[in-house]
């Protein structure tokens, strides 16, 4: 990596990521809580 990012750069990256996520939501066909549970199960299996 090229070094640490400034607070403003981190904020800008987070804002861009949120905008991209809003434009292109993941379509899982599951409710929000089901999606969170599935992600938690996947992460538990990785560790």
C-alpha positions as CSV (number, residue, x, y, z in Angstrom):
1,X,0.0,0.0,0.0
2,X,1.0,3.5,-0.6
3,X,0.7,4.6,3.0
4,X,-1.9,5.9,5.4
5,X,-4.9,7.8,4.1
6,X,-6.0,11.1,5.5
7,X,-9.3,11.4,7.3
8,X,-10.8,13.3,4.3
9,X,-9.6,10.6,1.9
10,X,-11.2,7.9,4.0
11,X,-14.4,9.8,4.2
12,X,-14.4,10.3,0.4
13,X,-13.8,6.6,-0.2
14,X,-16.6,5.6,2.3
15,X,-19.0,8.0,0.6
16,X,-18.2,6.6,-2.9
17,X,-18.6,3.0,-1.6
18,X,-22.0,3.9,-0.1
19,X,-23.1,5.5,-3.4
20,X,-22.0,2.5,-5.4
21,X,-23.8,0.2,-3.1
22,X,-27.0,2.2,-3.3
23,X,-26.8,2.2,-7.1
24,X,-26.0,-1.6,-7.4
25,X,-27.6,-3.4,-4.4
26,X,-26.8,-7.1,-4.0
27,X,-29.8,-9.2,-4.9
28,X,-29.8,-12.3,-2.7
29,X,-33.6,-13.0,-2.7
30,X,-33.4,-13.1,1.1
31,X,-34.6,-10.7,3.7
32,X,-32.0,-8.4,5.4
33,X,-31.8,-10.5,8.5
34,X,-31.5,-13.8,6.5
35,X,-28.7,-12.2,4.6
36,X,-26.9,-11.1,7.8
37,X,-27.3,-14.6,9.2
38,X,-25.9,-16.2,6.1
39,X,-22.9,-13.9,6.1
40,X,-22.3,-14.7,9.7
41,X,-22.4,-18.4,9.1
42,X,-20.0,-18.0,6.1
43,X,-17.6,-16.0,8.2
44,X,-17.7,-18.6,11.1
45,X,-16.9,-21.4,8.7
46,X,-13.8,-19.5,7.4
47,X,-12.3,-19.3,10.9
